[in-house]
Amino acid sequence: DDGTEGQYLKTDGSGSLSWAKTKSGWHNSSTNIKVLFHQFIMNDDYNRAPVMVEDDTAGKIGIKLPASASEAFAPVAIPLGYKATHVQIYASASTSSAVEALDFDHTNGDISSLGTGAFNSSIDITDLTSGATTNLVIKIIPASNTTIIYGGNVTIEKTS
């Protein structure tokens, strides 16, 4: 039999062939995009020190920004055929209004807010559907140079 759309032919190594469904989404996840701490880039408000990996706490790793007024941004590409619905950034503090999700057009730099919330909370954002110029940028404002940012998640859903 022929396979169906979205399938590929695979072998078990002994000559036996079968059809398998192609994975999609982000690294084969159709529900989640991981945001790793290294993706955050500090803005130009405070440029005397870099974003540093914090590894002084035993058994923990993340980043700290050098000043309480520092901001950092992490760009996130949304897979084609998906939309971003929620953002969550994990940190050592639960600072309110520390996270903002932005719609970002990579062809002209335009941004607009999709929602804000606290560290360690799932933030229900205005759904952002992938498109030719549509991207998500996550802005963080820890409000403390002792807050450690561990990473985050972007919840995605298949568009109809």
LINLIN-V131188 format. One record per residue. N is the residue number from 1. RES is the residue in one small letter. BURIAL is + if it has 9 or more other ideal C-beta (glycine too) atoms within 8 Angstrom, else -. Layout:
n->N res->RES burial->BURIAL
n->N res->RES burial->BURIAL
This chain:
n->1 res->d burial->-
n->2 res->d burial->-
n->3 res->g burial->-
n->4 res->t burial->-
n->5 res->e burial->-
n->6 res->g burial->-
n->7 res->q burial->+
n->8 res->y burial->-
n->9 res->l burial->+
n->10 res->k burial->-
n->11 res->t burial->+
n->12 res->d burial->-
n->13 res->g burial->-
n->14 res->s burial->-
n->15 res->g burial->-
n->16 res->s burial->-
n->17 res->l burial->-
n->18 res->s burial->-
n->19 res->w burial->+
n->20 res->a burial->-
n->21 res->k burial->-
n->22 res->t burial->-
n->23 res->k burial->-
n->24 res->s burial->+
n->25 res->g burial->+
n->26 res->w burial->+
n->27 res->h burial->-
n->28 res->n burial->-
n->29 res->s burial->+
n->30 res->s burial->+
n->31 res->t burial->-
n->32 res->n burial->+
n->33 res->i burial->+
n->34 res->k burial->+
n->35 res->v burial->+
n->36 res->l burial->-
n->37 res->f burial->+
n->38 res->h burial->-
n->39 res->q burial->+
n->40 res->f burial->+
n->41 res->i burial->-
n->42 res->m burial->+
n->43 res->n burial->+
n->44 res->d burial->-
n->45 res->d burial->-
n->46 res->y burial->+
n->47 res->n burial->-
n->48 res->r burial->-
n->49 res->a burial->-
n->50 res->p burial->-
n->51 res->v burial->+
n->52 res->m burial->-
n->53 res->v burial->-
n->54 res->e burial->+
n->55 res->d burial->-
n->56 res->d burial->-
n->57 res->t burial->-
n->58 res->a burial->-
n->59 res->g burial->-
n->60 res->k burial->+
n->61 res->i burial->-
n->62 res->g burial->+
n->63 res->i burial->+
n->64 res->k burial->+
n->65 res->l burial->+
n->66 res->p burial->+
n->67 res->a burial->-
n->68 res->s burial->-
n->69 res->a burial->-
n->70 res->s burial->+
n->71 res->e burial->+
n->72 res->a burial->+
n->73 res->f burial->+
n->74 res->a burial->+
n->75 res->p burial->+
n->76 res->v burial->+
n->77 res->a burial->-
n->78 res->i burial->+
n->79 res->p burial->+
n->80 res->l burial->-
n->81 res->g burial->-
n->82 res->y burial->+
n->83 res->k burial->+
n->84 res->a burial->+
n->85 res->t burial->+
n->86 res->h burial->+
n->87 res->v burial->+
n->88 res->q burial->+
n->89 res->i burial->+
n->90 res->y burial->+
n->91 res->a burial->+
n->92 res->s burial->-
n->93 res->a burial->-
n->94 res->s burial->-
n->95 res->t burial->+
n->96 res->s burial->-
n->97 res->s burial->+
n->98 res->a burial->+
n->99 res->v burial->+
n->100 res->e burial->+
n->101 res->a burial->+
n->102 res->l burial->+
n->103 res->d burial->+
n->104 res->f burial->+
n->105 res->d burial->+
n->106 res->h burial->-
n->107 res->t burial->-
n->108 res->n burial->-
n->109 res->g burial->-
n->110 res->d burial->-
n->111 res->i burial->+
n->112 res->s burial->-
n->113 res->s burial->+
n->114 res->l burial->+
n->115 res->g burial->+
n->116 res->t burial->-
n->117 res->g burial->+
n->118 res->a burial->+
n->119 res->f burial->+
n->120 res->n burial->-
n->121 res->s burial->-
n->122 res->s burial->-
n->123 res->i burial->+
n->124 res->d burial->-
n->125 res->i burial->+
n->126 res->t burial->-
n->127 res->d burial->-
n->128 res->l burial->+
n->129 res->t burial->+
n->130 res->s burial->+
n->131 res->g burial->-
n->132 res->a burial->-
n->133 res->t burial->-
n->134 res->t burial->+
n->135 res->n burial->+
n->136 res->l burial->+
n->137 res->v burial->+
n->138 res->i burial->+
n->139 res->k burial->+
n->140 res->i burial->+
n->141 res->i burial->+
n->142 res->p burial->+
n->143 res->a burial->-
n->144 res->s burial->-
n->145 res->n burial->+
n->146 res->t burial->-
n->147 res->t burial->+
n->148 res->i burial->+
n->149 res->i burial->+
n->150 res->y burial->+
n->151 res->g burial->+
n->152 res->g burial->+
n->153 res->n burial->+
n->154 res->v burial->+
n->155 res->t burial->+
n->156 res->i burial->+
n->157 res->e burial->-
n->158 res->k burial->+
n->159 res->t burial->-
n->160 res->s burial->-
